[in-house]
Amino acid sequence: MNGSVHPAMLIRDGDRVRAATAREEEMGERRAAERASSSEPEYARDRLAQRAANYEVDEEHDIQTQDYEDHTFSGIMFTLEVLDRAVEQVVLRGVAVRGELGPMTVWAAKGRWHDFEGLREDRRAWTLLHAAGAAPSYRRPKMLELCTPLALEPGEVVSIYVHSGLHSDTGIVYDNQHRTSGCEDGYLRVGAACAHLSPTPFSGYHPWGAWRDRRAFVGRLSYGVKHLLWQPEKRVHAAFPTPFRRMVTTLLVLHRRNDNYVADLPEDILYYILHMCGTTWAGDAEPEPAPGSVAAVARRTSSTVGGVARAVKRALARLLGYGS
C-alpha cells in the first residue's frame, strides 16, 4: 500500500529498538562494573574528587601597610581577616616590622582582640609563632618568619601580636589610626590595632598605661594561598566570585546546544576544565551596577564572553601541556 507501513514492519522495528536499548544498558552496567573493580587509583576514576589544590601553597603574596612613622614602642596588636571565600586556606608565613627590634616574639589568638575583655593580657589564649633576636632595621621592615605557619580558613579572624623585649621605647614602629589605616588585598584585611608600651609581653603595667588604642600596624605580611577547586555542588559553587559563577553557567548552557565547539566536549571533560580554572580567570569581582541597567547588561555580556574564552584557553593549555 502506497504511503502506509505494514504492521509487521512496525513490530520488527520495535523489536530492534528494544534489543538495542537492552544492549546499551548491558554495556553501561559492564563499564560501571569494570570501573568499580579497576585497580586504577581513586583520582583517575573520579577527576572531581579533589576539593582543594594538592600543593601546599599555590601563590605567594605580600601585603604592605602605609607608614607615617607616628610612634615607636614595645609592641603592636592587630586583627587579620580572610576575605576570599574561594580558597581552602590562607597560610601566613611571616610578619615584617621595623625599628630597633631586639628580642622579638610573634603571637596569634582566635578572634578580634577588642571583642573579648582581657584577651590582650591573657597569655594562655595566645600561640607563640616566632621567638628570636633581630638586628635593628630602622628603614626597611625586617621579616620575622614564623616557625609554625598560621593556616586560616575563609572568613576566619585572628589577632596578631608582635612584641619587642627591649627596655626602651624604640622597639617597633607603628602609626596612629588614620582614615586610610588598615589595608586589604582581596585575600586578607589588616584591621584595628593597639600599641603595647611594656617590654614584658601581655603585661598590663606601665607607668604611662600599658596599652594605646586607635593605633595601626606598620609593616608587611607574607602569606600563601591554597585555592579551592570548583565542584558541581551548590556550596562550593557559591563560594566562587560572581564572574566565575557566570562563566560556569555560560559554559554549561553552551554545552547543551549543538551550534558550538563546547558542545563537542564530553561533560566530564568540561567539568574537569572548570575544576582546574583559577578563581580570577573570569575576571575580578566588582561592585554590581543597578540590576537591569544598561551598564549591568553590558558588563555581564562582556565579562562572560571574555572570561569564558580566557578560561577555556588556559585550561586546555594546561591539560594539553603547552604554554598559554
C-alpha positions, 0 to 999 in steps of 0.5 A: 500500500502506497504511503502506509507501513505494514504492521509487521514492519512496525513490530520488527522495528520495535523489536530492534529498538528494544534489543538495542536499548537492552544492549546499551544498558548491558554495556553501561552496567559492564563499564560501571562494573569494570570501573568499580573493580579497576585497580586504577587509583581513586583520582583517575576514576573520579577527576572531581574528587579533589576539593582543594589544590594538592600543593601546599601553597599555590601563590605567594603574596605580600601585603604592605601597610602605609607608614607615617612613622607616628610612634615607636614602642614595645609592641603592636596588636592587630586583627587579620581577616580572610576575605576570599571565600574561594580558597581552602586556606590562607597560610601566613608565613611571616610578619615584617616590622621595623625599628630597633627590634631586639628580642622579638616574639610573634603571637596569634589568638582566635578572634578580634582582640577588642571583642573579648575583655582581657584577651590582650593580657591573657597569655594562655589564649595566645600561640607563640609563632616566632621567638628570636633576636633581630638586628635593628632595621630602622628603614626597611621592615625586617621579616620575622618568619614564623616557625609554625605557619598560621593556616586560616580558613575563609572568613576566619579572624585572628589577632596578631601580636608582635612584641619587642623585649627591649627596655626602651621605647624604640622597639617597633614602629607603628602609626596612629589610626588614620582614615586610610589605616588598615589595608586589604588585598582581596585575600586578607584585611589588616584591621584595628590595632593597639600599641603595647608600651611594656617590654614584658609581653601581655603585661598590663603595667606601665607607668604611662598605661600599658596599652594605646588604642586607635593605633595601626600596624606598620609593616608587611605580611607574607602569606600563601594561598591554597585555592579551592577547586570548583565542584558541581555542588551548590556550596562550593559553587557559591563560594566562587566570585560572581564572574566565575559563577557566570562563566560556569553557567555560560559554559554549561548552557553552551554545552547543551546546544549543538551550534558550538565547539563546547558542545563537542566536549564530553561533560566530564571533560568540561567539568574537569576544565572548570575544576582546574580554572583559577578563581580570577580567570573570569575576571575580578569581582566588582561592585554590581551596577543597578540590576537591569541597567544598561551598564549591568547588561553590558558588563555581564555580556562582556565579562562572560564572553571574555572570561569564558574564552580566557578560561577555556584557553588556559585550561586546555593549555594546561591539560594539553601541556603547552604554554598559554 
